[in-house]
Each structure stands twice: as C-alpha cells, then as structure tokens.
Amino acid sequence: MKTVVLDGRPLNPGDLSWDWLGEIGEYKVYDSTTPEELEEHMGDAEIIINNKVVFDKSVIERFPNIKYMGITATGYNIIDIQESTKRGIVVTNAPAYSTMAVAQHTFALMLEIFSKAAAHIDSVKRGDWANSPDFCYTVDRVNEIMGKTLGIIGCGSIGTNVAAIARAFGMNVLICSRTKRDGYIELDELLEKSDVITLHCPQTDKTKGIINKDAISHMKDGVVIINTARGGLVKDKDLADALNSGKVGAYGADVMSKEPPEKDNPLISAKNTYITPHIAWASYEARKRLMDITRDNLMSFLNGSPKNKVN
C-alpha cells in the first residue's frame, strides 16, 4: 500500500525516523503541504498521515483511494468524520501523548512571568553582572507563585496534572470544568478569586472567546493569564487592551487565534506578553510517543484491529 505523510516536519524535524513506513510499502514524506500542492503530494495514496491539512467533504471526494487517515494529533476537527465514515475511511488520532509536556510548558510560561529568568540571563550575557558594584541585582521585580491562587479552566488530563504541580508549588487551586465534581466552582467565582488563570479546555462554540472584555472586568487587577490550549479561547483585542492598560498583568501563551499569527495581531506587541510558537506539545519525548502511537495505530489498522479509531 502507498503511504504519504503530508506534513511531517513538526513531528520529525530530523531527530526521529519515518523509515518504519518502508515495512508497509512505498511511501513519501513531505515537510508540509499547501492546498495547491495537495493533488501532487497525494497521488494515488491509500494511507495518509496528516496533522493540519484539512480534509473536508470536497477534498475527500477528490481522492477515492484513501482507506486510512492517521492524525498525528489528539484533535481531529480537520477531518470531515461523517464523510470519512460514509466512504469507509478509518480515521485514528493520538490521545494523551503530550499531557505532561503541555503541563510542563504551562509552568515554564508561568515561572518565566514570575521569576524573569530570561531577562536576567540576557542581562548577564550583556555584561551587566560583571559591571555591577554589588554581588546581585534585579532588572525587574521577581515574585513567588507559592501562596497564589491558580484558577484552572478545564480539567481533563492536562488540567489535572497542572493542578497537581501547582499544589506541589504551594499554590491554592480552583477548578472550573464542564464536568461538575466536588470542589469545582463556577466560572465567575474563579475569575474573581484567581491570581493566575490557566486555560485547558477545548475550543467549542461555548468556550470560544471565553476570555473577553466582560470576563476580564471580573478578574483581579494584575491577573496573569496562561493559555496552552487554543488561541481562540481569548479575544485578541480585548486581552491586548487589558494588558496595555495594566488590568491584566501578563499573558503567557503557546497558541494564537491564527497560526502562524498575523504580523499585526495586537497580542504580539501588547505589554507583558510571553508567547512561544506552539511548542508545548513538541518535547522530544512527546514527539517520540506520538511517532510510536502513529506507528501502532497504522499497524493495528493493517492487522484488522484499529486502535484509537474516532469514527
């Protein structure tokens, strides 16, 4: 069977291997695929490994040879599942491969905001410490997270791990989630009481733009917001305005409403933003797990017992 990897570079920038696909038959790996390149890259492939290339009904109709689509991600909204099912195409995903990597990155952003490590490292490299009359100095105020109240919006596997890490740091934890459990609170109360708010919910019609002008008005002055979930959970201009006014003290994010972001996205130039280029999932260990899951999913499909099937 012929296999094509449509956007292999994010998963494997060069430190992993796609050679295992040779066990199946002919294969090609493309770093990325634009809509204009899709026809050429797809050819008559029956097995598709894909992360971000959209396969809506009109696209699926153009490629009748497809038998399997392995999504190298947990989310699979890029695929028209109804049309895939109608045509007998098996679609699989990769659940939970990056849980700890994303939880770790959540705290990497949070700790940078509170500890200002990068600013001080840059200062030392500029020679400021060598030229200092004192044994130590600060270039900005440094704060502790111990004793702060962390509000977690969304408490699946990532949110649950973030809560455990936060408690280990001595933070007070508040949780708001669509799954009501003992100790969970309503969103308005979480917004009012939290020193730090971190987003770990899916982006749905209900949660899109959940961090907006009205929500921010209920938050503490100087609140810190962390977003390693989805960029569309925040309204960019509302949050940028709040950052520039000082109502929001800082915003740490690994995601944007559009990726790559527009150059004029107001959050890029807003005060006290700490934005990384969607790398929370991309630790070597997480990518290795993802590659292993991708291989296992495909081999299980070929053996007649597909794993992590979503349709």
C-alpha positions in Angstrom: 0.0 0.0 0.0 1.2 3.5 -0.8 1.6 5.9 2.1 2.1 9.7 2.2 3.0 11.9 5.1 1.6 15.3 4.3 3.2 17.5 7.0 5.9 15.5 8.7 8.3 18.3 9.8 6.6 19.3 13.1 6.6 15.7 14.3 10.0 14.9 12.9 12.3 17.9 12.4 15.2 15.4 11.9 15.7 13.6 15.2 13.2 10.8 14.6 12.6 8.4 11.7 9.9 7.6 9.2 11.8 4.5 8.0 9.3 2.2 9.6 6.8 3.1 6.8 9.0 1.1 4.5 7.7 -2.1 6.2 4.3 -1.3 4.6 5.4 -0.4 1.1 6.1 2.7 -1.0 6.0 5.9 1.0 6.8 9.6 0.7 7.3 12.2 3.5 6.6 15.9 2.8 7.6 18.5 5.3 4.4 20.4 4.6 1.6 20.5 2.1 -0.3 23.6 0.8 -3.8 23.3 -0.8 -2.1 23.9 -4.1 0.4 21.0 -3.6 -2.2 18.5 -2.3 -3.0 16.9 -5.6 0.7 16.3 -6.4 1.6 15.1 -2.9 -1.4 12.8 -2.6 -1.2 11.0 -5.9 -3.0 7.7 -5.5 -2.0 7.1 -1.9 -4.2 4.9 0.2 -2.7 5.7 3.6 -2.5 9.3 4.8 -0.5 10.5 7.8 -1.6 14.1 8.5 -1.6 16.8 11.1 -3.0 20.0 9.8 -4.1 19.5 6.2 -7.9 19.9 6.0 -9.9 17.1 4.5 -13.4 18.4 4.2 -16.1 16.6 2.1 -14.9 18.3 -1.1 -11.3 17.2 -0.6 -12.2 13.7 0.4 -14.3 13.3 -2.7 -11.2 14.1 -4.9 -9.2 11.2 -3.5 -11.3 7.9 -3.8 -8.3 5.7 -3.0 -8.0 6.7 0.7 -8.5 3.9 3.1 -6.9 5.2 6.2 -6.1 8.6 7.7 -3.8 8.7 10.8 -3.9 12.1 12.5 -0.7 12.9 14.4 -2.6 14.9 17.0 -5.3 14.4 19.6 -7.8 16.7 17.9 -9.2 15.7 14.5 -11.5 18.6 13.6 -9.6 19.0 10.3 -11.3 15.8 9.0 -14.9 15.5 7.9 -15.7 12.5 10.0 -19.2 11.9 8.6 -17.9 11.8 5.0 -14.9 9.6 6.0 -17.3 7.1 7.7 -19.6 7.2 4.7 -16.7 6.3 2.4 -15.3 3.6 4.7 -12.2 5.5 5.6 -10.8 4.7 9.0 -9.6 7.8 10.9 -7.4 7.5 14.0 -5.9 10.0 16.4 -3.2 10.1 19.1 -4.6 10.7 22.6 -2.7 11.9 25.6 0.8 11.8 24.1 1.7 15.3 25.2 -0.1 15.7 28.5 3.0 16.1 30.7 4.8 18.2 28.0 1.9 20.7 27.9 1.6 20.8 31.7 5.4 21.4 31.9 5.2 24.2 29.4 2.3 25.8 31.3 4.7 26.2 34.3 7.6 27.3 32.0 5.5 30.3 31.0 4.2 30.9 34.5 7.6 30.7 36.1 9.1 33.0 33.4 6.5 35.6 34.2 7.1 35.4 37.9 10.8 34.7 38.0 12.0 36.7 34.9 14.8 34.2 34.3 15.3 35.1 30.7 15.6 38.8 31.3 18.3 38.2 33.9 20.1 35.7 31.8 20.2 38.2 28.9 21.4 40.9 31.3 24.3 38.7 32.5 25.3 38.0 28.8 25.3 41.7 28.1 27.9 42.1 30.9 25.7 43.8 33.4 26.7 41.5 36.3 30.4 41.8 35.5 30.0 45.5 35.7 27.8 45.5 38.8 29.1 47.0 42.1 27.0 44.5 44.0 27.0 40.7 44.2 23.5 40.6 42.9 20.9 42.8 41.2 17.5 42.6 39.6 16.4 44.0 36.3 12.7 43.6 37.1 10.6 42.6 40.1 10.7 38.9 40.9 7.7 37.2 42.6 6.9 33.8 44.1 4.0 31.6 42.9 3.7 29.9 46.4 0.5 31.1 48.0 -1.0 32.4 44.8 -4.5 31.2 43.7 -4.5 29.4 40.4 -7.7 29.1 38.5 -7.9 26.2 36.1 -10.5 26.4 33.4 -10.9 22.9 32.0 -9.7 19.9 34.0 -9.1 16.9 31.7 -5.8 15.1 31.9 -3.7 18.2 31.3 -5.6 20.4 33.8 -5.5 17.6 36.3 -1.7 17.4 36.1 -1.4 21.2 36.2 -3.4 21.1 39.4 -1.1 18.6 41.0 2.0 20.5 40.0 0.5 23.8 41.3 -0.2 22.2 44.7 3.3 21.0 44.9 4.4 24.6 44.4 2.2 25.6 47.3 -0.5 27.3 45.2 -4.2 27.3 46.0 -6.1 25.7 43.2 -9.6 26.5 41.9 -11.2 24.5 39.1 -14.0 25.2 36.7 -14.9 22.4 34.3 -17.8 21.2 32.2 -17.7 18.0 34.3 -19.1 19.0 37.7 -17.3 17.4 40.6 -16.9 18.1 44.3 -14.9 21.2 44.9 -15.4 22.7 41.4 -16.7 26.2 41.2 -18.5 28.4 38.7 -16.5 30.5 36.2 -17.5 33.8 37.7 -16.2 32.9 41.1 -12.9 31.5 39.6 -12.4 34.8 37.6 -12.9 36.9 40.7 -10.6 34.9 43.1 -7.7 33.8 40.9 -4.3 35.5 40.8 -3.3 33.3 37.9 -5.8 31.8 35.3 -4.7 28.9 33.1 -6.8 27.6 30.2 -7.0 23.9 29.5 -10.5 23.5 27.9 -11.3 22.6 24.3 -12.4 25.3 22.0 -16.1 24.9 21.3 -18.9 27.3 20.5 -19.4 27.8 24.2 -15.7 28.4 25.1 -14.6 30.4 22.0 -13.7 33.9 23.2 -14.3 32.9 26.9 -11.6 35.4 27.9 -13.1 38.6 26.7 -13.7 42.2 27.9 -16.5 41.2 30.2 -14.7 38.3 31.7 -11.6 40.3 32.3 -13.6 43.0 34.1 -14.4 40.4 36.8 -10.8 39.5 37.3 -8.3 40.8 39.9 -6.2 43.7 38.8 -2.8 42.4 37.6 -4.1 38.9 37.0 -1.8 36.6 35.0 -3.4 34.5 32.2 -1.8 31.4 30.7 -3.0 29.7 27.5 -1.6 26.5 26.3 -4.9 25.2 25.0 -6.3 27.1 21.9 -5.8 30.6 20.7 -9.4 31.2 20.0 -10.3 30.9 23.7 -9.3 34.6 24.0 -10.5 37.7 22.1 -7.2 39.1 21.0 -8.0 42.8 21.0 -9.9 42.6 24.4 -6.9 40.9 26.0 -4.4 43.2 24.4 -6.3 46.3 25.6 -6.3 44.8 29.1 -2.6 44.1 29.0 -1.8 47.6 27.8 -3.9 49.2 30.5 -2.4 47.1 33.2 -5.7 45.4 34.2 -4.0 42.1 33.1 -0.5 41.8 34.5 0.9 39.3 31.9 -0.2 36.8 29.3 1.8 33.6 28.7 0.7 31.7 25.6 1.8 28.9 23.3 -1.2 29.3 20.9 -2.7 32.1 18.8 -6.1 32.5 17.2 -4.4 32.1 13.8 -1.2 30.2 13.4 1.2 31.5 12.2 -0.2 34.8 13.6 -0.8 37.9 11.5 2.1 40.3 12.0 -0.4 42.9 13.3 -2.0 40.7 15.8 -2.4 43.1 18.8 -1.1 40.5 21.3 2.3 40.4 19.6 3.0 44.0 20.5 1.0 44.2 23.8 2.7 44.8 27.1 3.9 41.9 29.1 3.2 39.1 26.7 5.3 35.9 26.8 4.4 34.0 23.6 6.0 30.8 22.3 5.4 29.3 18.8 3.1 26.3 19.7 5.8 24.2 21.1 4.2 22.9 24.3 3.5 19.5 22.7 6.9 19.3 21.0 9.3 17.9 23.5 11.4 15.1 22.1 9.8 12.6 24.5 6.3 13.7 23.5 7.1 13.5 19.8 8.7 10.1 20.2 5.5 8.9 21.9 3.4 10.4 19.1 5.5 8.7 16.5 5.1 5.4 18.4 1.3 5.8 18.6 1.1 6.8 14.9 3.0 3.6 14.0 0.9 1.4 16.4 -2.3 2.9 15.1 -1.4 2.2 11.5 -0.1 -1.4 12.1 -3.2 -2.2 14.1 -5.4 -1.0 11.2 -3.4 -3.1 8.8 -3.9 -6.1 11.1 -7.6 -5.6 11.1 -8.0 -4.2 14.7 -7.6 -0.4 14.5 -6.7 1.4 17.7 -7.7 5.0 18.6 -10.4 5.0 15.9 -12.5 8.1 16.0 -15.2 7.1 13.5 
